[in-house]
């Protein structure tokens, strides 16, 4: 029988994530970012006969009474697939008894769904995008290149030869400001909302080496950037942007290839481009491979008779929030 044990040690938790090829959004640092911005974080080890067989970094957020709280596993849980159902039921019971949560939502890093216990159901209220593109970095660079579109290969080579462009890793918090300026320009052009600068600085410092940022520079100013989160097994693109000069130089092509090869050299085996959502962005990403991936999506475990209120109200709340942000 699985029992849960709260882990309060940074190294022990990240060691558990690494041992089970966990996703970077299950790393300690990601939880610390969310804890600094409105969430409570609990790291639960799944123990069987004194051995950790998996776990779940659970984010908890207060919601208006009488719903009280929601619980969420971003790209979790981690652990042995055969024991997933028992683990999830234990986490659900913990969320219900400890936080009076109305629901436990999971968005696991799975392409196939294991058998889940009764009362789990597919949710349409996705936070992370299930439709994505994941590169197999165990393949050689030549094999990765051969899977790209001809145009993508040409633009990688052309932008890589641009004397104006230099690609390097951002290693200091102060150097993020230029990337965030590019991000604001990108968001304005594409009409999407951003967090405040403090949030991105927290991602950079809390995830530390697990959150490399690469930027393409023309002179001393960045014209494009790509921000990753990475565990030992999986790299996940968090943010990226490009200004007008970056577009002209097609800096995003050489920059993405640089990030892919850097993660391959690091020993990462999976590179997730994080979502195929808008036409322009999706077309660009799809040029890097001849396939697509579909993760299983979002699943809910109702924990309260009030769950239907939450399920009906969440889409309306998100729609209202999007209107307020415009």
PEQUI-V927637 format. One record per residue. RES is the residue in three letters. SS is DSSP state (alpha for helix, beta for strand, coil for the rest). Layout:
BEGIN
res = <RES | RES>
ss = <SS | SS>
END
This chain:
BEGIN
res = <UNK | UNK | UNK | UNK | UNK | UNK | UNK | UNK | UNK | UNK | UNK | UNK | UNK | UNK | UNK | UNK | UNK | UNK | UNK | UNK | UNK | UNK | UNK | UNK | UNK | UNK | UNK | UNK | UNK | UNK | UNK | UNK | UNK | UNK | UNK | UNK | UNK | UNK | UNK | UNK | UNK | UNK | UNK | UNK | UNK | UNK | UNK | UNK | UNK | UNK | UNK | UNK | UNK | UNK | UNK | UNK | UNK | UNK | UNK | UNK | UNK | UNK | UNK | UNK | UNK | UNK | UNK | UNK | UNK | UNK | UNK | UNK | UNK | UNK | UNK | UNK | UNK | UNK | UNK | UNK | UNK | UNK | UNK | UNK | UNK | UNK | UNK | UNK | UNK | UNK | UNK | UNK | UNK | UNK | UNK | UNK | UNK | UNK | UNK | UNK | UNK | UNK | UNK | UNK | UNK | UNK | UNK | UNK | UNK | UNK | UNK | UNK | UNK | UNK | UNK | UNK | UNK | UNK | UNK | UNK | UNK | UNK | UNK | UNK | UNK | UNK | UNK | UNK | UNK | UNK | UNK | UNK | UNK | UNK | UNK | UNK | UNK | UNK | UNK | UNK | UNK | UNK | UNK | UNK | UNK | UNK | UNK | UNK | UNK | UNK | UNK | UNK | UNK | UNK | UNK | UNK | UNK | UNK | UNK | UNK | UNK | UNK | UNK | UNK | UNK | UNK | UNK | UNK | UNK | UNK | UNK | UNK | UNK | UNK | UNK | UNK | UNK | UNK | UNK | UNK | UNK | UNK | UNK | UNK | UNK | UNK | UNK | UNK | UNK | UNK | UNK | UNK | UNK | UNK | UNK | UNK | UNK | UNK | UNK | UNK | UNK | UNK | UNK | UNK | UNK | UNK | UNK | UNK | UNK | UNK | UNK | UNK | UNK | UNK | UNK | UNK | UNK | UNK | UNK | UNK | UNK | UNK | UNK | UNK | UNK | UNK | UNK | UNK | UNK | UNK | UNK | UNK | UNK | UNK | UNK | UNK | UNK | UNK | UNK | UNK | UNK | UNK | UNK | UNK | UNK | UNK | UNK | UNK | UNK | UNK | UNK | UNK | UNK | UNK | UNK | UNK | UNK | UNK | UNK | UNK | UNK | UNK | UNK | UNK | UNK | UNK | UNK | UNK | UNK | UNK | UNK | UNK | UNK | UNK | UNK | UNK | UNK | UNK | UNK | UNK | UNK | UNK | UNK | UNK | UNK | UNK | UNK | UNK | UNK | UNK | UNK | UNK | UNK | UNK | UNK | UNK | UNK | UNK | UNK | UNK | UNK | UNK | UNK | UNK | UNK | UNK | UNK | UNK | UNK | UNK | UNK | UNK | UNK | UNK | UNK | UNK | UNK | UNK | UNK | UNK | UNK | UNK | UNK | UNK | UNK | UNK>
ss = <coil | coil | beta | beta | beta | beta | coil | coil | coil | alpha | alpha | alpha | alpha | alpha | alpha | alpha | alpha | alpha | alpha | coil | coil | coil | coil | alpha | alpha | alpha | coil | alpha | alpha | alpha | alpha | alpha | alpha | alpha | alpha | coil | coil | coil | coil | beta | beta | beta | beta | beta | beta | beta | beta | beta | coil | coil | beta | beta | beta | beta | beta | beta | beta | beta | beta | beta | beta | beta | coil | coil | coil | coil | coil | coil | beta | beta | beta | beta | beta | beta | coil | coil | coil | beta | beta | coil | alpha | alpha | alpha | alpha | alpha | alpha | alpha | alpha | alpha | alpha | alpha | alpha | alpha | alpha | alpha | alpha | alpha | alpha | alpha | coil | beta | beta | beta | beta | beta | beta | beta | coil | coil | coil | coil | coil | coil | coil | coil | coil | coil | coil | coil | beta | beta | beta | beta | coil | coil | coil | coil | coil | coil | coil | beta | beta | coil | beta | beta | beta | coil | coil | coil | coil | alpha | alpha | alpha | alpha | alpha | alpha | coil | coil | coil | alpha | alpha | alpha | alpha | alpha | alpha | alpha | alpha | alpha | alpha | alpha | coil | coil | coil | coil | beta | beta | beta | beta | beta | beta | coil | coil | alpha | alpha | alpha | alpha | alpha | alpha | alpha | alpha | alpha | alpha | alpha | alpha | alpha | alpha | alpha | alpha | alpha | alpha | coil | coil | coil | coil | coil | coil | alpha | alpha | alpha | alpha | alpha | alpha | alpha | alpha | alpha | alpha | alpha | alpha | alpha | alpha | coil | coil | beta | beta | beta | beta | beta | beta | coil | coil | beta | beta | beta | beta | beta | beta | beta | beta | beta | beta | coil | coil | coil | beta | beta | beta | beta | beta | beta | beta | beta | beta | coil | alpha | alpha | alpha | alpha | alpha | alpha | coil | alpha | alpha | alpha | alpha | alpha | alpha | alpha | alpha | alpha | alpha | alpha | alpha | alpha | alpha | alpha | alpha | coil | coil | coil | beta | beta | beta | coil | coil | coil | coil | coil | coil | alpha | alpha | alpha | alpha | alpha | alpha | alpha | alpha | coil | coil | coil | coil | coil | coil | beta | beta | coil | coil | coil | beta | beta | beta | beta | beta | coil | coil | coil | coil | alpha | alpha | alpha | alpha | alpha | alpha | alpha | alpha | alpha | alpha | alpha | alpha | alpha | alpha | alpha | alpha | alpha | alpha | alpha | coil>
END
